[in-house]
Amino acid sequence: MGSKTPLYKQHVAAGARIVDFGGWDMPLHYGSQKEEHHAVRSNAGVFDVSHMTIVDL
């Protein structure tokens, strides 16, 4: 098990297939990749990039 982003629980709740990506547990897809592609093209999508940096507030 790798590090988890702040959105990890939301990814799991949404049915994501989780894989290791550079030591982080990241979503690969949420079921049908074709359906996911069409949903993003016709609506909107969000990409979790919180594993890429540390933000101090």
N, C-alpha and C positions, 0 to 999 in steps of 0.2 A: 504494500500500500504506500502510495506516495503522499505528497503534500496535497492539501485540498484548498480550493479557492473559497471565498466567502459565499459563492453561489452553488457550491457542491450539492447541498441538500435539495435545492430547487431543481438542479439537473436530474438528480435521482428521482425526485417526485414526478418529474415530467417524462420519465421513462427512458432516459439517456442510456446508451451503451457506453460505459466508462472504460477508458484505456489509459495506460501510462504514457505520458508525453513529457519527456525530459525530467522525470521525477515527480510529475504532478498527475493527479487523477483527473482526467479531462474527458468531457463528452465527445464521442466520435459521431454519433447520430442518434436520432430519436425515433427509430422504427424505419419506415420506408424512406430511403434517401430521395427517391423520386418525388414522393408526396411532400417531403420537407423542402425540397428545391422549389416546387410549385407554390407552396405556402409562403416562402420568403419572397418569391418573385411577384406574387399577387398581393401581399400584405407588407410585412416588415420582418426583419430578423435582428437578433442581438448576438454578438460574439463575445464570449467571456475572455478578456485578455488580462484579467487580474493576476495571472501567473507570470506576466512579463515584467513586472516592476513592483517596487514597494512604494507606497504613498504614505507619507506622514502628514497627518492633519493636526 
